[in-house]
Amino acid sequence: MSKKIHITGRVIDRKTRCGIAGLRIEAWDKDLICNDLVGSAVTRDEEGTFGMEFDESYLQELFQDRHLDLFFKVFHEKELIKSTEDSVLWNVETGETNIIIEVDVPAAEQPVRWLKINSFDELIQHEPEILERIADTPNGGNLFMAHPFMLLADIGVELSDQAREEIKRHEPYLSALSATPYNALKISKEEQRIRFHVHGLFQRRSQ
């Protein structure tokens, strides 16, 4: 059975020591030649908590068995507000690692509201707001095509296990998606030759 790496933590305001919801966290593997995006999450409540889980077999495929050397980037909307590249977590192994990231966020800024979705019907009820978030995300339609679940997490939509299973029953192919194309597209700076606009959740067409 493949082992997993669990990264859990909180993002807090450096001055108030309070947690901050709605911030996007990216985990990067530090490399001498080129840093690699490993995964992302969104702080999900007023405590500023977040979690990421990486499958060991997936990491072996990407990094040829070497240990991860992780640092984190924190974004408020599209703005990078914190990087921990100067304090890398070296040789992260399987099991759970807990971290706290301190950031400075202007008092006037209000992070995106986290949506907690417990069923497919509830997802559809929130469809207009979710579509707006996708449209506001760079390459949002293309990212949705690559891995809907990962994009939903990145834009602040938390799916319960029941909601995930109901979505998979509507879209069985979602059970076999790889994170690699999504991460590659997310960090790409090139304009996509074919762009997708999402008119309805799980109803897509190119333009």
C-alpha positions as CSV (number, residue, x, y, z in Angstrom):
1,M,0.0,0.0,0.0
2,S,1.4,3.4,-1.1
3,K,2.4,5.7,1.8
4,K,1.3,9.3,1.9
5,I,2.7,12.7,2.9
6,H,0.3,14.8,4.8
7,I,1.0,18.6,5.1
8,T,-1.3,20.4,7.6
9,G,-1.1,23.8,8.9
10,R,-2.4,27.3,9.5
11,V,-1.9,30.7,7.9
12,I,-2.1,33.5,10.4
13,D,-1.8,37.3,10.4
14,R,1.6,38.2,11.7
15,K,0.3,41.1,13.8
16,T,-3.1,39.8,15.1
17,R,-2.1,36.1,15.3
18,C,-5.6,35.3,13.9
19,G,-6.2,32.8,11.1
20,I,-7.1,33.9,7.6
21,A,-9.6,32.0,5.4
22,G,-9.6,32.0,1.6
23,L,-5.9,32.2,0.9
24,R,-4.3,29.9,-1.7
25,I,-1.3,27.9,-0.6
26,E,1.1,26.4,-3.1
27,A,3.6,23.7,-2.1
28,W,6.9,23.8,-4.1
29,D,9.8,21.3,-4.3
30,K,13.1,23.2,-4.1
31,D,15.5,22.2,-6.8
32,L,18.9,23.4,-7.9
33,I,17.7,23.8,-11.6
34,C,14.0,24.4,-11.5
35,N,11.5,24.4,-8.6
36,D,8.5,22.2,-9.1
37,L,4.9,22.8,-8.0
38,V,3.7,19.8,-6.0
39,G,0.2,20.8,-4.9
40,S,-2.1,23.5,-3.6
41,A,-4.9,24.1,-1.1
42,V,-7.0,27.0,0.2
43,T,-7.3,28.0,3.9
44,R,-10.8,26.8,4.7
45,D,-12.0,28.5,7.9
46,E,-11.5,31.3,10.4
47,E,-8.6,29.4,11.9
48,G,-6.7,29.6,8.6
49,T,-6.3,25.8,8.4
50,F,-5.3,23.9,5.3
51,G,-4.2,20.4,4.3
52,M,-2.5,18.7,1.4
53,E,-1.9,15.0,0.8
54,F,0.6,13.6,-1.6
55,D,0.8,10.0,-2.7
56,E,4.2,8.4,-2.5
57,S,3.9,6.6,-5.8
58,Y,3.0,9.9,-7.5
59,L,6.0,11.6,-6.0
60,Q,8.3,8.8,-7.1
61,E,7.0,9.2,-10.6
62,L,7.9,12.9,-10.6
63,F,11.0,13.0,-8.5
64,Q,12.7,9.6,-9.0
65,D,12.6,8.6,-5.3
66,R,14.4,11.6,-3.8
67,H,12.9,13.3,-0.8
68,L,10.9,16.5,-1.1
69,D,12.4,19.8,0.0
70,L,9.3,21.9,0.4
71,F,8.6,25.6,0.6
72,F,5.3,27.4,0.3
73,K,3.8,30.4,-1.5
74,V,0.7,32.2,-0.2
75,F,-1.6,34.1,-2.5
76,H,-4.4,36.6,-1.7
77,E,-6.4,36.4,-4.9
78,K,-3.7,36.7,-7.6
79,E,-1.1,38.5,-5.4
80,L,1.8,36.6,-3.8
81,I,1.9,37.8,-0.2
82,K,4.4,35.3,1.3
83,S,7.1,32.8,0.2
84,T,8.9,30.5,2.6
85,E,11.7,29.8,0.1
86,D,14.2,31.1,2.6
87,S,13.2,28.5,5.2
88,V,12.8,25.2,3.2
89,L,11.5,22.0,4.9
90,W,14.3,19.7,3.9
91,N,13.8,15.9,3.3
92,V,10.1,15.8,4.0
93,E,9.1,12.1,4.5
94,T,5.9,10.2,4.7
95,G,3.6,10.9,7.6
96,E,2.2,14.2,8.9
97,T,4.0,17.5,8.9
98,N,2.4,20.5,10.6
99,I,3.4,24.1,9.8
100,I,2.4,27.7,10.6
101,I,2.9,30.4,8.0
102,E,2.8,34.1,9.1
103,V,1.7,36.7,6.6
104,D,0.9,40.4,6.4
105,V,-2.5,41.1,4.9
106,P,-3.9,44.6,4.5
107,A,-6.8,45.1,6.9
108,A,-9.1,46.3,4.1
109,E,-8.6,43.1,2.1
110,Q,-11.2,40.4,2.5
111,P,-10.2,36.9,1.3
112,V,-12.6,34.9,-0.8
113,R,-15.5,33.3,1.0
114,W,-15.1,29.5,1.4
115,L,-17.9,27.4,0.0
116,K,-18.7,24.1,1.7
117,I,-20.6,21.8,-0.6
118,N,-22.2,18.6,0.7
119,S,-24.0,17.3,-2.3
120,F,-24.2,17.5,-6.1
121,D,-27.5,19.4,-5.8
122,E,-25.9,21.9,-3.5
123,L,-23.0,22.3,-6.0
124,I,-25.5,23.2,-8.7
125,Q,-27.3,25.7,-6.4
126,H,-24.0,27.6,-6.1
127,E,-23.2,27.2,-9.8
128,P,-23.4,30.9,-10.7
129,E,-20.9,31.9,-8.0
130,I,-18.5,29.0,-8.8
131,L,-18.6,29.8,-12.5
132,E,-17.7,33.4,-11.7
133,R,-14.7,32.3,-9.7
134,I,-13.6,30.0,-12.5
135,A,-13.9,32.9,-15.0
136,D,-11.8,35.1,-12.7
137,T,-9.0,32.5,-12.6
138,P,-6.3,32.6,-15.2
139,N,-6.9,29.7,-17.6
140,G,-9.8,28.7,-15.4
141,G,-11.7,26.9,-18.1
142,N,-8.6,24.9,-19.2
143,L,-7.8,24.1,-15.6
144,F,-11.4,22.9,-15.1
145,M,-10.9,20.6,-18.1
146,A,-7.7,19.2,-16.7
147,H,-8.9,18.4,-13.2
148,P,-12.2,19.9,-11.9
149,F,-11.6,18.8,-8.3
150,M,-8.2,20.5,-8.0
151,L,-9.6,23.7,-9.5
152,L,-12.6,23.8,-7.2
153,A,-10.2,23.5,-4.2
154,D,-8.0,26.2,-5.6
155,I,-11.0,28.6,-5.9
156,G,-12.3,28.0,-2.4
157,V,-14.9,25.2,-2.9
158,E,-14.7,22.4,-0.3
159,L,-16.4,19.2,-1.4
160,S,-17.6,16.7,1.1
161,D,-16.9,13.0,0.5
162,Q,-20.6,12.6,-0.4
163,A,-20.5,15.5,-2.9
164,R,-17.4,14.0,-4.5
165,E,-19.0,10.6,-4.9
166,E,-22.2,12.1,-6.3
167,I,-20.2,14.1,-8.9
168,K,-18.2,11.0,-9.9
169,R,-21.5,9.2,-10.5
170,H,-22.5,12.0,-12.9
171,E,-18.9,12.1,-14.4
172,P,-17.2,8.6,-14.0
173,Y,-14.0,9.7,-15.8
174,L,-13.1,12.0,-12.8
175,S,-12.0,8.9,-10.9
176,A,-9.0,8.4,-13.2
177,L,-7.6,12.0,-13.6
178,S,-3.9,12.8,-13.0
179,A,-2.7,15.9,-11.2
180,T,0.3,16.3,-13.5
181,P,-1.4,18.1,-16.5
182,Y,-3.2,20.4,-14.1
183,N,0.0,21.4,-12.3
184,A,1.9,21.9,-15.6
185,L,-0.9,24.1,-16.9
186,K,-1.1,26.1,-13.7
187,I,2.5,27.1,-13.7
188,S,2.7,27.7,-17.4
189,K,3.2,31.3,-18.5
190,E,2.3,30.6,-22.1
191,E,-1.1,31.7,-23.5
192,Q,-3.2,28.6,-24.4
193,R,-3.9,28.2,-28.1
194,I,-7.3,26.6,-27.3
195,R,-9.3,28.2,-24.5
196,F,-12.3,26.8,-22.7
197,H,-15.2,28.8,-21.3
198,V,-17.2,27.0,-18.6
199,H,-20.9,27.7,-19.3
200,G,-22.1,25.1,-16.7
201,L,-20.4,22.8,-14.2
202,F,-19.4,19.6,-16.1
203,Q,-20.9,21.1,-19.3
204,R,-18.0,22.5,-21.3
205,R,-17.2,23.6,-24.8
206,S,-14.3,25.2,-26.5
207,Q,-14.3,28.6,-28.2
